[in-house]
């Protein structure tokens, strides 16, 4: 039973690491240079706006990941407690493993949602910045 417990905890740890929310690497929206704007100026606008967007979402990914780790830990503790109440020390180990898996699954789902929200906020900040610099944002009419 020791191997089952170790496998459950190791598997849940790997799943949690794979499901971490991350800060966006860049925008996922299309912005075009305004007519007659030199491309090198447009590239400067892009870099400035990426930095601005990054500053708007800074810290949100680590906050989401901290919450997910807390949920996985709580799931393991609750599972161990229930397993110990129902059985013996082996029951506690199995309960901890199952609780860790359930908590990790919950945490993974919430970090995935958080990652999507962070990307949307990043894109909004990026588009606002690029628009303010006179670039063309599809769907926006001047």
Secondary structure, 3 states (H helix, E strand, C coil): CHHHHHHHHHHHHHHHHHCCCCCCCCCCCCEECCCCCCHHHHHHHHHHHHHHHHHHHCCHHHHHHHHHHHHHHHHHHHHHHHHHHHCCHHHHHHHHHHHHHHHHHHHHHHHHHHHHHHHHHHHHHHHHHHHHCCCEECCCCC
